[in-house]
Amino acid sequence: METWSVLLLLIGGLLIFLSMGFPIAFSFFLINIIGAYVVMGGINGVNLAVQQIYSSLVSFSIAPVPLFLFMGELLLHSGLAKNTLNVIDKWIGRLPGRLSLSVITGGTLFSTLSGSTIANTAMLGEIMVPEMKLRGYKDPMILGPITGVGGLAMLIPPSSLAIVYASLAQISVGKVLMAGALPGLVLAILYCTYVIGRCRIWPEIAPVYDIGHIPLSEKIGDFIKYLLPLCLIFVLVLGVIFLGVATPTEASATGVVGTILLTMFYGKFNLSLLKKSLAGTLHVTVMVFMIIAASKTYSAILAYSGITTHLVGIVSNIEMNRYIVLIIMMLIVLLLGTFMEQVSMMMITIPIYMPVIAVLGFDPIWFAILMLLNLEMAMSTPPFGILLFVMKGVAPEGTKMNSIIAAALPFLICDLILMIILIVFPKIVTLVPSLM
């Protein structure tokens, strides 16, 4: 078959299956079988595809996925998050929009422990929405910060999707994880700057209320009791990766042990917590592993058919500034995000984008963070941004989707500002990995 005919078969067939309502992984498996049969020589091609599925799942690099997910599930179901947010709220004091700032600060901290955007958003929504409503906060300062910071788990390590991305792109998992730390903190600062600025201009959207004097000794005591142990787990996981003491897989194992010990320390660990956490982890892990297997087989068929080589040749001969090509690639991902979820986008774009990035001479780790930031934006982009629906689920009854979208828009603009900053100053991304 001609190259473009194969490309049309693989991408067009995939979109047809997805539009028919097939699950993502099954859609990819179906098109993989068809593609392998047509492109790789009938039954022998299908056998090769099955071998590719096996080899993609016996990789040491994807082992951290279930372990980091298990950490997040333990923290989510143990209820440790509420005490942590109370401590953060005490330290923020009388700053404008203090509860919104607590959401952003707490969400950033939880991102370093859960690695799950959906869990982050749901947890913050369930805990903070009732309190913020009680204090008279308006929708822009309730729905916006929770939706915005929920997506931070996409960037800040240990991000589960960052591990999936690195595995699919066949680049260093450890470097991708660490590269997201500094951009994630910059994004949190942009969010806080927006909240403080808007609350100073329109104070009525986040009414000030008397909190009384809180002694410094109480703040320090609560910090040591509730926040410091969580920070130790953060160091236990990311510190050993940064120092080269352990691989991401080994670090995820130490993180799980540390999290179990922490829940025991607070008297939260029991059989019910273990069952809920294991069930949640198993459910997501099976889905993620099926998607990884399907995606790597899809990439192999693209390479075998010569499509990858053909696209690289086109990019090599095109007379266009490489940053214009980069912007076009980012716009395509943003467009896909309006009707497709993150893993599907990664599975479609990574096999095509990675060879192109190599030809253009961009750092693959830097490009990975741009992609993850773009994927984070897609989670809050209408009409199918998944965090919009998660927020709808935890928002007060009667909250309209239009209100959630409007509240999330300024945070999407902050994401866009960060992307521009990272393109202009790539050192923000590459600094931490270069020190590893």
DRENKE-942376 format. One line per 10 residues: number of its first residue (from 1); their letters; for each residue x, y, z of C-alpha. Coordinates in pm, whole numbers, plus 50000, padded with zeros to 5 digits. Layout:
BEGIN
NUM> a> X:Y:Z ~ ...
end
This chain:
BEGIN
1> metwsvllll> 50000:50000:50000 ~ 50101:50362:49945 ~ 50233:50547:50253 ~ 49942:50789:50270 ~ 49692:50504:50225 ~ 49843:50327:50529 ~ 49834:50651:50730 ~ 49470:50703:50637 ~ 49389:50343:50734 ~ 49561:50364:51074
11> igglliflsm> 49445:50709:51183 ~ 49109:50713:51004 ~ 49020:50363:51125 ~ 49118:50457:51480 ~ 48897:50767:51477 ~ 48606:50562:51342 ~ 48637:50306:51622 ~ 48659:50583:51884 ~ 48354:50761:51739 ~ 48161:50432:51758
21> gfpiafsffl> 48215:50431:52133 ~ 48482:50161:52161 ~ 48714:50200:52464 ~ 49049:50360:52381 ~ 49263:50051:52433 ~ 49025:49825:52237 ~ 49013:50075:51951 ~ 49391:50067:51926 ~ 49407:49690:51951 ~ 49152:49651:51670
31> iniigayvvm> 49333:49890:51437 ~ 49664:49726:51532 ~ 49537:49383:51425 ~ 49399:49525:51098 ~ 49716:49728:51037 ~ 49948:49437:51116 ~ 49754:49207:50885 ~ 49748:49457:50595 ~ 50093:49613:50633 ~ 50312:49344:50789
41> ggingvnlav> 50217:49038:50588 ~ 49896:48871:50700 ~ 49900:48625:50991 ~ 50276:48658:51035 ~ 50227:49030:51085 ~ 49965:48966:51352 ~ 50207:48731:51529 ~ 50471:49006:51525 ~ 50218:49247:51673 ~ 50145:49004:51959
51> qqiysslvsf> 50518:48976:52031 ~ 50538:49355:52038 ~ 50255:49368:52292 ~ 50443:49128:52519 ~ 50775:49314:52493 ~ 50610:49649:52568 ~ 50476:49523:52904 ~ 50791:49356:53038 ~ 50969:49691:53064 ~ 51125:49796:53394
61> siapvplflf> 51049:50162:53311 ~ 50670:50132:53349 ~ 50679:49958:53688 ~ 50649:50292:53879 ~ 50300:50352:53736 ~ 50105:50116:53969 ~ 50327:50207:54266 ~ 50275:50582:54233 ~ 49904:50523:54176 ~ 49893:50316:54495
71> mgelllhsgl> 50057:50604:54686 ~ 49790:50842:54562 ~ 49508:50602:54647 ~ 49640:50559:55003 ~ 49656:50936:55057 ~ 49316:50990:54897 ~ 49126:50731:55104 ~ 49313:50789:55433 ~ 49179:51144:55472 ~ 49520:51299:55543
81> akntlnvidk> 49454:51577:55294 ~ 49208:51773:55510 ~ 49452:51825:55799 ~ 49718:51933:55552 ~ 49492:52197:55397 ~ 49404:52332:55743 ~ 49774:52378:55822 ~ 49839:52555:55491 ~ 49540:52783:55554 ~ 49685:52889:55891
91> wigrlpgrls> 50017:52983:55735 ~ 49862:53184:55449 ~ 49695:53419:55697 ~ 49522:53731:55566 ~ 49630:53730:55200 ~ 49348:53809:54951 ~ 49170:53495:54835 ~ 49327:53292:55116 ~ 49111:52982:55064 ~ 49184:52984:54689
101> lsvitggtlf> 49555:53017:54771 ~ 49518:52723:55013 ~ 49370:52519:54728 ~ 49662:52605:54496 ~ 49929:52542:54761 ~ 49766:52222:54884 ~ 49704:52100:54529 ~ 50070:52158:54442 ~ 50177:51958:54747 ~ 49934:51674:54676
111> stlsgstian> 50057:51663:54316 ~ 50398:51558:54449 ~ 50236:51264:54626 ~ 49944:51138:54418 ~ 50054:51174:54054 ~ 49688:51175:53948 ~ 49512:51483:53807 ~ 49163:51339:53854 ~ 49228:51232:54215 ~ 49378:51573:54290
121> tamlgeimvp> 49076:51761:54154 ~ 48819:51535:54318 ~ 48992:51544:54656 ~ 49027:51925:54661 ~ 48670:51969:54540 ~ 48518:51745:54806 ~ 48714:51911:55089 ~ 48722:52279:54990 ~ 48402:52358:54796 ~ 48168:52345:55101
131> emklrgykdp> 48404:52563:55309 ~ 48453:52818:55030 ~ 48078:52839:54969 ~ 48021:52890:55342 ~ 48268:53182:55341 ~ 48089:53354:55052 ~ 48343:53283:54777 ~ 48212:53321:54423 ~ 48246:53060:54148 ~ 48558:53211:53980
141> milgpitgvg> 48754:53168:54304 ~ 48608:52824:54384 ~ 48578:52635:54058 ~ 48875:52796:53881 ~ 49156:52727:54132 ~ 49043:52368:54194 ~ 49018:52287:53823 ~ 49344:52465:53745 ~ 49563:52319:54018 ~ 49408:51975:53972
151> glamlippss> 49594:51951:53643 ~ 49929:52034:53806 ~ 49974:51664:53881 ~ 50038:51628:53507 ~ 50364:51824:53544 ~ 50486:51793:53902 ~ 50656:51460:53977 ~ 50567:51184:54030 ~ 50320:51228:53743 ~ 50179:50896:53622
161> laivyaslaq> 50116:51037:53275 ~ 50476:51164:53261 ~ 50590:50805:53316 ~ 50355:50682:53043 ~ 50479:50956:52809 ~ 50846:50874:52873 ~ 50776:50505:52820 ~ 50595:50565:52491 ~ 50861:50811:52370 ~ 51143:50582:52489
171> isvgkvlmag> 51324:50855:52682 ~ 51450:50871:53042 ~ 51163:50837:53291 ~ 51370:50991:53571 ~ 51466:51298:53368 ~ 51110:51360:53248 ~ 50984:51335:53606 ~ 51242:51577:53743 ~ 51211:51816:53447 ~ 50850:51892:53541
181> alpglvlail> 50931:52007:53895 ~ 51047:52364:53825 ~ 50786:52442:53553 ~ 50518:52308:53788 ~ 50626:52546:54065 ~ 50637:52839:53820 ~ 50282:52754:53711 ~ 50165:52743:54075 ~ 50317:53090:54126 ~ 50134:53219:53816
191> yctyvigrcr> 49807:53079:53956 ~ 49867:53247:54294 ~ 49957:53577:54126 ~ 49632:53572:53929 ~ 49424:53492:54241 ~ 49582:53768:54452 ~ 49556:54021:54169 ~ 49193:53948:54089 ~ 49091:53945:54456 ~ 49253:54286:54508
201> iwpeiapvyd> 49064:54429:54209 ~ 48730:54255:54288 ~ 48741:54173:54661 ~ 48374:54073:54659 ~ 48453:53742:54483 ~ 48659:53626:54786 ~ 48525:53803:55096 ~ 48768:53867:55381 ~ 48666:53713:55714 ~ 48812:53731:56063
211> ighiplseki> 49030:53431:56143 ~ 49161:53544:56479 ~ 49519:53536:56597 ~ 49699:53204:56552 ~ 50013:53170:56769 ~ 50337:53093:56586 ~ 50390:52794:56815 ~ 50061:52643:56694 ~ 50157:52696:56329 ~ 50497:52533:56379
221> gdfikyllpl> 50346:52248:56578 ~ 50088:52172:56311 ~ 50353:52198:56039 ~ 50571:51941:56214 ~ 50275:51714:56284 ~ 50097:51718:55948 ~ 50313:51874:55674 ~ 50666:51766:55754 ~ 50593:51390:55721 ~ 50445:51449:55373
231> clifvlvlgv> 50754:51650:55277 ~ 50971:51359:55391 ~ 50787:51125:55154 ~ 50846:51378:54875 ~ 51220:51369:54951 ~ 51211:50992:54985 ~ 51072:50959:54633 ~ 51218:51244:54430 ~ 51533:51308:54630 ~ 51671:50960:54563
241> iflgvatpte> 51592:50993:54190 ~ 51764:51331:54171 ~ 52073:51211:54358 ~ 52097:50900:54144 ~ 52063:50675:54448 ~ 51766:50489:54299 ~ 51581:50447:53972 ~ 51220:50577:53946 ~ 51100:50219:53997 ~ 51301:50175:54317
251> asatgvvgti> 51200:50522:54437 ~ 50832:50446:54381 ~ 50869:50135:54597 ~ 51029:50332:54881 ~ 50751:50590:54842 ~ 50483:50325:54887 ~ 50654:50192:55201 ~ 50685:50546:55336 ~ 50319:50622:55265 ~ 50203:50303:55436
261> lltmfygkfn> 50415:50388:55741 ~ 50272:50741:55741 ~ 49910:50618:55738 ~ 50003:50381:56021 ~ 50158:50670:56214 ~ 49831:50864:56195 ~ 49626:50554:56280 ~ 49452:50551:55940 ~ 49583:50224:55801 ~ 49334:49937:55812
271> lsllkkslag> 49199:49657:55596 ~ 48928:49879:55445 ~ 49184:50140:55336 ~ 49405:49870:55187 ~ 49116:49715:54989 ~ 48998:50051:54849 ~ 49351:50156:54755 ~ 49437:49825:54589 ~ 49108:49818:54396 ~ 49157:50173:54266
281> tlhvtvmvfm> 49518:50102:54173 ~ 49434:49778:53994 ~ 49153:49940:53794 ~ 49370:50226:53663 ~ 49684:50014:53614 ~ 49511:49759:53390 ~ 49373:50042:53177 ~ 49711:50220:53151 ~ 49906:49901:53071 ~ 49660:49804:52798
291> iiaasktysa> 49698:50148:52647 ~ 50081:50130:52660 ~ 50078:49789:52491 ~ 49842:49907:52218 ~ 50034:50230:52159 ~ 50376:50070:52123 ~ 50237:49820:51874 ~ 50078:50109:51684 ~ 50419:50284:51675 ~ 50586:49967:51546
301> ilaysgitth> 50334:49938:51260 ~ 50389:50304:51168 ~ 50766:50247:51158 ~ 50736:49920:50960 ~ 50511:50084:50700 ~ 50766:50361:50636 ~ 50529:50638:50744 ~ 50767:50764:51013 ~ 51059:50782:50769 ~ 50840:50955:50511
311> lvgivsniem> 50722:51223:50757 ~ 51077:51284:50879 ~ 51185:51331:50517 ~ 50911:51590:50461 ~ 51011:51786:50772 ~ 51379:51769:50674 ~ 51306:51927:50336 ~ 51056:52186:50448 ~ 51175:52548:50443 ~ 51019:52674:50764
321> nryivliimm> 51154:52796:51096 ~ 51164:52504:51337 ~ 50975:52703:51603 ~ 50689:52755:51358 ~ 50678:52376:51312 ~ 50681:52340:51693 ~ 50389:52582:51732 ~ 50191:52395:51465 ~ 50254:52066:51650 ~ 50135:52223:51979
331> livlllgtfm> 49823:52363:51811 ~ 49738:52018:51673 ~ 49759:51870:52024 ~ 49545:52154:52163 ~ 49287:52092:51889 ~ 49283:51717:51960 ~ 49226:51800:52325 ~ 48885:51950:52247 ~ 48744:51604:52165 ~ 48995:51345:52288
341> eqvsmmmiti> 49148:51247:52621 ~ 49519:51263:52708 ~ 49640:50907:52658 ~ 49469:50883:52319 ~ 49645:51202:52211 ~ 49981:51068:52328 ~ 49927:50741:52145 ~ 49846:50918:51819 ~ 50106:51196:51828 ~ 50417:51053:51999
351> piympviavl> 50504:50796:51729 ~ 50486:51076:51469 ~ 50628:51364:51674 ~ 50940:51204:51825 ~ 51127:51143:51494 ~ 51030:51495:51382 ~ 51166:51645:51705 ~ 51495:51461:51651 ~ 51525:51609:51301 ~ 51443:51960:51425
361> gfdpiwfail> 51714:51931:51692 ~ 51493:51993:51998 ~ 51573:51842:52338 ~ 51326:51550:52381 ~ 51301:51610:52758 ~ 51215:51977:52703 ~ 50962:51880:52436 ~ 50808:51623:52673 ~ 50730:51896:52928 ~ 50574:52116:52658
371> mllnlemams> 50359:51820:52555 ~ 50256:51745:52915 ~ 50168:52111:52970 ~ 49961:52104:52651 ~ 49791:51783:52764 ~ 49717:51948:53099 ~ 49549:52237:52916 ~ 49340:51989:52720 ~ 49202:51849:53047 ~ 49029:52183:53111
381> tppfgillfv> 48937:52262:52749 ~ 48571:52238:52645 ~ 48374:52051:52537 ~ 48533:51724:52660 ~ 48798:51831:52913 ~ 48780:51559:53177 ~ 48859:51790:53472 ~ 48557:52002:53379 ~ 48336:51696:53434 ~ 48518:51599:53756
391> mkgvapegtk> 48461:51953:53883 ~ 48094:51932:53781 ~ 48067:51616:53990 ~ 48195:51779:54311 ~ 48046:52127:54255 ~ 47727:52233:54438 ~ 47401:52117:54285 ~ 47284:52350:54010 ~ 47633:52461:53904 ~ 47633:52504:53526
401> mnsiiaaalp> 47912:52381:53301 ~ 47940:52731:53154 ~ 48035:52863:53498 ~ 48307:52599:53535 ~ 48448:52674:53189 ~ 48450:53050:53256 ~ 48623:52999:53591 ~ 48888:52770:53436 ~ 48967:53005:53145 ~ 49208:53239:53334
411> flicdlilmi> 49404:52937:53452 ~ 49427:52812:53093 ~ 49574:53152:53006 ~ 49831:53101:53284 ~ 49917:52765:53125 ~ 49965:52936:52790 ~ 50189:53201:52948 ~ 50401:52925:53101 ~ 50434:52752:52763 ~ 50563:53074:52609
421> ilivfpkivt> 50806:53116:52899 ~ 50936:52760:52857 ~ 50986:52808:52482 ~ 51177:53134:52538 ~ 51369:53005:52844 ~ 51416:52627:52797 ~ 51667:52623:53083 ~ 51372:52622:53325 ~ 51299:52269:53206 ~ 51651:52138:53151
431> lvpslm> 51814:52279:53468 ~ 51708:52009:53715 ~ 51772:51710:53482 ~ 52115:51852:53397 ~ 52207:51845:53767 ~ 52109:51480:53813
end
